[in-house]
Amino acid sequence: MKDTLEDIERLEAEFHSCQKVLTAFGDEMRQHILCMMLKSECSGSRVIEIAQKTNLSRPAVSHHMQILKNSGIVKSRKEGTCIYYYLDPDDNTLGNLITLFSDIKKIMEDVPDRSGELI
């Protein structure tokens, strides 16, 4: 039981470290923006271009892009007065997420079968 409690405490810490990326991936519009960015040029997209493709307002797109940027999935660069957003996930961001899901799977495999219990 002690190992299980330690595993769960570690899992809680992993959830905490992945909170921003889970929030970023949890929104359907951000999922749509990410898929759209995967289809677009590697050089990046401007907010106005993303707004036109998603039918969102520029402020709404800017809000979503800031969340994606804060999560470590998207980066930006400035050229003159234009800001271009591009996909360049941090290795730690995706690595931490992979570790989290792997650990969830391991812990759940060790959970006793409770399908026969009454609720």
Sequence and secondary structure as in RCSB ss.txt:
>XXXX:A:sequence
MKDTLEDIERLEAEFHSCQKVLTAFGDEMRQHILCMMLKSECSGSRVIEIAQKTNLSRPAVSHHMQILKNSGIVK
SRKEGTCIYYYLDPDDNTLGNLITLFSDIKKIMEDVPDRSGELI
>XXXX:A:secstr
 HHHHHHHHHHHHHHHHTHHHHHHHTSHHHHHHHHHHHHS TT B HHHHHHHHT  HHHHHHHHHHHHHHTSEE
EEEETTEEEEEE   HHHHHHHHHHHHHHHHHHHTS   TTS  
